[in-house]
Amino acid sequence: MRHSLALLAAGALFLSPVLAESLLGQQPAAPAPATQQPAAQGQPAGRQGGDAAGRQGGGQGRQGGGGGRGGGRAAGPPPGPAPRNAAGRVHFGTATPLKEKILWTGSLGIRDIPAPAESIPFQPWAKALWEDREKHELEPHARCKASAMLRQFLTPYGTEIVELPEMGRIYIFDVGGPHTFRTIYTDGRSHPKDLTPTYYGHSIGWWEGDTLVVDSVGFVEGFWWDRRGLPHTDQLHYMERFTRTDNNNIRYEFTVDDPGAYTKPWSGTMGIRASFGTELFEYVCQQANYAHELMVGQAEKVDRTTTIIP
């Protein structure tokens, strides 16, 4: 018995330092002395210091480009002025056209319409047709039909605007879609009396200061002039104003006067943005064409009873 008690006493003496160290390790850390608090504010440490500095610095970053979690990427320099030709008028190319290329793309998204729907003065049949197009989305552009007016600037990969003053022409070339081009006559002519309707219509233009004004008539009805399918008829008279506000942007304003589809003329606007260093490239609309999936989902076949002109 005495021998067992002696063994227990020896074991307790041996383990006591280990138990004491273990118990001390589980105790909460003592608060830092008051004299150390200023150092903690100057050098944030731990969660409290990190959050305070990160959130405060982030807020400053969002407003002034500072550091912190919300700082993000600093804003780039503002765009420079629009380039001008030898006569001093703004044009739609680059300051060094032989060295730098440029394309233009409209700013409306795929679900955007160019004016608030409640402000568009639809005739009843036109609104019913628009609502049906919103549901089915069978846009002719997806079947390689040319699309004029505002829709042309929403063509995939952008458009190129080429002015040839010696010919009295401005050409607008599509990159994607049907890979076609539109002609704007700037030689002072009027619309012809016997006009054959086409997808791009007949366009005449003139300059009012730094704004290109374009007057167009003679459209067929077999295309959508925006992505959401706003209707038009062959009575459409379409006016456009192109104002290059700086090196990177064009303000595009339009007026629709179509008594066949709307009860009165109405207007809208859109931004057109520049893409530098890119140019036209070869594009075949039917190559790898997935339009049938876009129009009818994963159906096994597409209704081809409507004549399709590739």
C-alpha positions as CSV (number, residue, x, y, z in Angstrom):
1,M,0.0,0.0,0.0
2,R,2.8,2.4,1.0
3,H,4.6,1.5,-2.2
4,S,1.5,2.4,-4.3
5,L,1.0,5.8,-2.6
6,A,4.7,6.6,-3.2
7,L,4.2,5.8,-7.0
8,L,1.1,8.1,-7.1
9,A,3.0,10.9,-5.4
10,A,5.9,10.7,-7.8
11,G,3.6,10.7,-10.8
12,A,1.8,13.8,-9.6
13,L,5.0,15.6,-9.1
14,F,6.1,14.6,-12.6
15,L,2.9,15.7,-14.4
16,S,2.2,18.9,-12.5
17,P,4.3,21.2,-14.9
18,V,2.6,19.7,-18.0
19,L,-0.9,20.1,-16.6
20,A,-0.1,23.6,-15.5
21,E,1.1,24.6,-19.0
22,S,-1.9,23.0,-20.6
23,L,-4.3,24.9,-18.3
24,L,-2.5,28.1,-18.9
25,G,-2.7,27.7,-22.7
26,Q,-6.5,27.4,-22.5
27,Q,-6.9,30.7,-20.6
28,P,-7.9,33.8,-22.7
29,A,-5.1,36.1,-23.6
30,A,-4.7,39.1,-21.3
31,P,-5.7,42.5,-22.8
32,A,-2.9,44.6,-24.1
33,P,-1.7,47.4,-21.9
34,A,-3.2,50.8,-22.5
35,T,0.2,52.1,-23.7
36,Q,0.1,49.7,-26.7
37,Q,-3.3,50.9,-28.1
38,P,-2.0,53.8,-30.3
39,A,0.4,51.4,-31.9
40,A,-2.5,49.1,-32.8
41,Q,-4.4,51.9,-34.5
42,G,-1.3,52.9,-36.5
43,Q,-0.5,49.3,-37.5
44,P,-3.9,47.5,-37.9
45,A,-3.7,44.0,-36.7
46,G,-6.2,41.2,-36.3
47,R,-9.8,41.3,-37.5
48,Q,-10.8,44.6,-35.9
49,G,-7.9,46.6,-37.2
50,G,-8.1,44.9,-40.7
51,D,-11.8,45.6,-41.1
52,A,-11.5,49.2,-40.0
53,A,-8.7,50.0,-42.4
54,G,-10.0,47.9,-45.3
55,R,-13.5,49.3,-45.2
56,Q,-12.5,52.8,-44.6
57,G,-9.8,52.6,-47.3
58,G,-12.2,50.8,-49.6
59,G,-14.7,53.7,-49.3
60,Q,-12.0,56.1,-50.2
61,G,-10.9,53.9,-53.1
62,R,-14.4,54.0,-54.6
63,Q,-14.5,57.7,-54.4
64,G,-11.0,58.7,-55.2
65,G,-9.2,55.7,-56.5
66,G,-7.5,54.9,-53.2
67,G,-6.5,51.5,-51.7
68,G,-8.5,49.1,-49.6
69,R,-10.9,46.3,-50.4
70,G,-13.2,48.6,-52.5
71,G,-10.5,50.6,-54.3
72,G,-10.8,48.7,-57.5
73,R,-9.1,49.8,-60.7
74,A,-8.3,53.4,-61.0
75,A,-10.3,55.3,-63.7
76,G,-8.4,55.9,-66.9
77,P,-7.8,59.3,-68.4
78,P,-10.8,61.0,-70.0
79,P,-11.2,60.6,-73.8
80,G,-9.6,63.2,-75.9
81,P,-11.3,65.4,-78.4
82,A,-12.8,64.0,-81.6
83,P,-10.4,64.1,-84.6
84,R,-11.0,66.7,-87.4
85,N,-10.3,66.7,-91.1
86,A,-8.3,69.4,-93.0
87,A,-11.4,71.6,-93.2
88,G,-11.7,71.5,-89.4
89,R,-14.8,69.3,-89.3
90,V,-15.2,66.3,-87.0
91,H,-15.1,62.9,-88.8
92,F,-15.7,59.3,-87.7
93,G,-12.2,57.8,-88.3
94,T,-9.0,58.1,-86.3
95,A,-6.5,60.9,-86.1
96,T,-4.0,58.7,-87.9
97,P,-6.2,56.5,-90.2
98,L,-3.2,54.9,-91.9
99,K,-1.9,53.6,-88.6
100,E,-4.9,53.2,-86.3
101,K,-8.2,51.4,-87.1
102,I,-11.6,51.9,-85.5
103,L,-15.0,50.2,-85.3
104,W,-18.3,51.5,-83.7
105,T,-20.8,49.5,-81.7
106,G,-24.1,50.6,-80.2
107,S,-24.5,50.6,-76.4
108,L,-28.0,49.0,-76.2
109,G,-28.0,45.5,-74.6
110,I,-29.8,42.5,-76.1
111,R,-32.9,43.1,-74.0
112,D,-33.0,46.9,-74.3
113,I,-35.4,48.9,-76.4
114,P,-34.4,52.4,-77.6
115,A,-37.2,54.2,-75.7
116,P,-39.4,53.4,-72.7
117,A,-42.2,51.1,-73.9
118,E,-44.9,53.2,-72.3
119,S,-43.8,56.3,-74.3
120,I,-44.0,54.6,-77.8
121,P,-47.3,55.5,-79.5
122,F,-48.1,52.1,-81.0
123,Q,-51.1,51.6,-83.1
124,P,-53.0,48.6,-81.7
125,W,-51.9,46.1,-84.4
126,A,-48.3,47.2,-84.1
127,K,-48.3,46.7,-80.3
128,A,-49.8,43.3,-80.7
129,L,-47.1,42.3,-83.3
130,W,-44.4,43.7,-81.0
131,E,-45.6,41.7,-78.1
132,D,-45.7,38.5,-80.3
133,R,-42.1,39.2,-81.4
134,E,-41.1,39.6,-77.7
135,K,-42.4,36.1,-77.1
136,H,-41.0,34.3,-80.1
137,E,-37.9,36.3,-81.1
138,L,-37.8,35.1,-84.7
139,E,-35.6,38.0,-85.8
140,P,-34.7,38.0,-89.5
141,H,-31.2,39.2,-88.7
142,A,-30.6,35.7,-87.3
143,R,-31.3,34.4,-90.8
144,C,-28.8,36.6,-92.4
145,K,-31.2,39.4,-93.4
146,A,-29.8,42.9,-93.5
147,S,-31.0,45.2,-90.7
148,A,-31.0,48.9,-91.1
149,M,-31.4,52.0,-88.9
150,L,-30.5,51.6,-85.3
151,R,-30.2,47.8,-85.6
152,Q,-27.2,48.1,-87.9
153,F,-25.1,49.5,-85.1
154,L,-26.0,46.5,-82.9
155,T,-24.5,44.1,-85.4
156,P,-22.0,41.7,-83.8
157,Y,-18.3,42.9,-83.9
158,G,-19.3,46.5,-84.8
159,T,-19.5,48.6,-87.9
160,E,-17.0,50.8,-89.8
161,I,-18.0,54.3,-91.0
162,V,-16.1,55.4,-94.1
163,E,-16.5,58.9,-95.5
164,L,-15.5,59.6,-99.1
165,P,-16.1,63.4,-99.5
166,E,-14.7,63.4,-103.1
167,M,-17.5,61.0,-104.1
168,G,-20.2,62.5,-101.9
169,R,-20.7,59.2,-100.1
170,I,-20.5,57.8,-96.5
171,Y,-20.5,54.0,-96.2
172,I,-21.4,52.0,-93.1
173,F,-20.0,48.5,-93.3
174,D,-21.2,45.6,-91.1
175,V,-18.7,43.1,-89.7
176,G,-21.2,40.4,-88.5
177,G,-24.6,39.5,-89.7
178,P,-25.1,39.6,-93.5
179,H,-21.8,41.4,-93.9
180,T,-23.4,44.1,-96.1
181,F,-23.0,47.9,-96.2
182,R,-25.2,51.0,-96.3
183,T,-24.8,54.0,-98.5
184,I,-25.5,57.6,-97.4
185,Y,-25.4,60.1,-100.2
186,T,-23.9,63.5,-99.2
187,D,-23.7,65.1,-102.7
188,G,-26.8,67.2,-102.3
189,R,-29.3,64.9,-104.1
190,S,-32.9,64.3,-103.1
191,H,-34.8,61.0,-102.7
192,P,-35.8,59.6,-106.1
193,K,-39.5,59.8,-107.0
194,D,-39.8,56.2,-108.2
195,L,-38.0,54.4,-105.3
196,T,-37.6,50.7,-105.1
197,P,-37.8,49.7,-101.4
198,T,-34.8,47.9,-99.9
199,Y,-33.5,46.7,-96.5
200,Y,-31.3,49.8,-96.0
201,G,-33.7,52.2,-97.7
202,H,-32.4,55.4,-99.5
203,S,-30.4,57.7,-97.3
204,I,-29.3,61.3,-97.9
205,G,-27.1,63.2,-95.5
206,W,-25.7,66.6,-94.7
207,W,-23.6,68.2,-92.0
208,E,-24.9,70.7,-89.5
209,G,-21.8,71.9,-87.8
210,D,-20.2,68.7,-86.3
211,T,-23.4,66.7,-86.5
212,L,-24.2,64.4,-89.5
213,V,-27.9,64.5,-90.3
214,V,-29.4,61.6,-92.3
215,D,-32.8,61.4,-93.9
216,S,-34.0,57.9,-95.0
217,V,-37.1,56.5,-96.7
218,G,-37.9,53.5,-98.9
219,F,-37.7,50.5,-96.5
220,V,-39.0,47.0,-97.0
221,E,-40.8,45.5,-94.0
222,G,-38.9,42.3,-93.8
223,F,-36.4,43.2,-91.1
224,W,-36.4,44.4,-87.5
225,W,-34.9,47.9,-87.0
226,D,-34.0,47.1,-83.3
227,R,-33.3,44.0,-81.4
228,R,-36.7,43.8,-79.7
229,G,-38.7,43.8,-82.9
230,L,-40.4,47.2,-83.0
231,P,-42.6,47.2,-86.1
232,H,-42.4,49.5,-89.1
233,T,-44.2,49.8,-92.5
234,D,-43.2,50.9,-95.9
235,Q,-44.4,54.4,-94.9
236,L,-41.5,54.9,-92.5
237,H,-39.5,58.1,-92.7
238,Y,-36.4,57.8,-90.4
239,M,-34.2,60.7,-89.3
240,E,-30.8,60.2,-87.7
241,R,-28.3,62.6,-86.0
242,F,-24.7,61.5,-85.5
243,T,-22.6,63.7,-83.1
244,R,-19.1,62.6,-82.2
245,T,-18.9,64.1,-78.7
246,D,-15.3,63.0,-78.1
247,N,-12.7,60.6,-79.4
248,N,-14.5,57.5,-78.0
249,N,-18.2,58.3,-78.3
250,I,-21.0,59.2,-80.8
251,R,-24.4,60.4,-79.6
252,Y,-27.0,58.8,-81.9
253,E,-30.4,60.4,-82.0
254,F,-33.3,59.2,-84.1
255,T,-36.9,60.1,-85.0
256,V,-39.4,57.5,-86.3
257,D,-42.3,58.9,-88.4
258,D,-44.4,56.0,-89.6
259,P,-48.1,56.6,-89.7
260,G,-48.6,53.0,-90.7
261,A,-47.4,51.7,-87.3
262,Y,-47.6,54.6,-84.8
263,T,-50.1,57.3,-84.0
264,K,-47.4,60.1,-84.1
265,P,-43.7,60.6,-84.6
266,W,-41.5,59.7,-81.7
267,S,-37.8,59.8,-80.8
268,G,-35.0,58.1,-78.9
269,T,-31.3,58.1,-78.4
270,M,-28.4,55.7,-78.0
271,G,-24.6,55.8,-77.4
272,I,-22.2,54.4,-79.9
273,R,-18.8,53.4,-78.6
274,A,-15.4,53.2,-80.4
275,S,-13.2,50.1,-80.4
276,F,-9.7,51.0,-81.4
277,G,-7.2,48.7,-83.1
278,T,-9.8,46.5,-84.8
279,E,-11.1,46.5,-88.4
280,L,-13.4,44.6,-90.7
281,F,-12.7,40.9,-91.2
282,E,-14.1,38.1,-93.3
283,Y,-17.4,36.8,-91.9
284,V,-19.8,34.3,-93.4
285,C,-23.3,34.5,-91.8
286,Q,-24.2,30.9,-92.5
287,Q,-21.0,29.4,-91.3
288,A,-21.6,27.6,-88.0
289,N,-25.1,29.2,-87.9
290,Y,-26.9,28.3,-84.7
291,A,-29.8,30.6,-85.4
292,H,-32.3,27.7,-85.3
293,E,-31.4,27.0,-81.7
294,L,-31.7,30.7,-80.9
295,M,-35.2,30.7,-82.5
296,V,-36.7,27.4,-81.5
297,G,-34.5,26.0,-78.8
298,Q,-33.3,22.4,-79.2
299,A,-36.1,21.4,-81.6
300,E,-35.1,18.7,-84.2
301,K,-36.3,20.8,-87.1
302,V,-37.1,24.4,-88.0
303,D,-40.2,25.5,-89.9
304,R,-39.0,26.6,-93.3
305,T,-42.3,27.5,-94.8
306,T,-41.3,31.1,-94.9
307,T,-38.9,32.0,-97.7
308,I,-35.4,32.5,-96.4
309,I,-33.0,34.6,-98.3
310,P,-29.5,34.0,-97.0
